[in-house]
């Protein structure tokens, strides 16, 4: 089971200690106001296996994925 949400990279946060990775702050469009922003390490891997990083303003997909054993059926609405 999965759900895909749209988001945008609001800013890149430099680490207080240079040896730590920078973070990307992502605003998730469909999230409630209090929970709109998430921060992740700004280290990605491209399709060739090379390291990459997000840019400010980049549009991203945030994917929530769970095994079917971790979900329950909802009645039709």
Secondary structure, 3 states (H helix, E strand, C coil): CEEEEEEEEEEEECCCCCCCCCEEEEEECCCCHHHCEEEEECCEECCCCCEECCCCCCEEEEEEECCHHHCCCCCCC
